[in-house]
Amino acid sequence: MNVNIEKRALQYINSLPEKDRRLIKTHLLKLEDPHTAPDVELLKNGHCRMHIAHSYTAFFDVAPGGSINILAVMTIEEAHKRYKRFGR
């Protein structure tokens, strides 16, 4: 499957230290097969969430054609404050 990252999410990732960038990108690449990707949860409104190393959370959708669209990446603390936006 194809993994696409929204511009704002990519800007956020690229603003992080190299170690965190590498960690996040490694986890996001695992979404090429979302059925075997670790720590993925389907939320109520159809969005999905992936926890990344107890530090970050990625929100994404699976498009009808099968591609993965990364909507946002943020720290777990930020995600707890913003869950309502993604249907928690």
Sequence and secondary structure as in RCSB ss.txt:
>XXXX:A:sequence
MNVNIEKRALQYINSLPEKDRRLIKTHLLKLEDPHTAPDVELLKNGHCRMHIAHSYTAFFDVAPGGSINILAVMT
IEEAHKRYKRFGR
>XXXX:A:secstr
  EEE HHHHHHHHTS HHHHHHHHHHHHGGGSTTT TTEEE TTS EEEEETTTEEEEEEE TTS EEEEEEEE
HHHHHHHGGGGT 
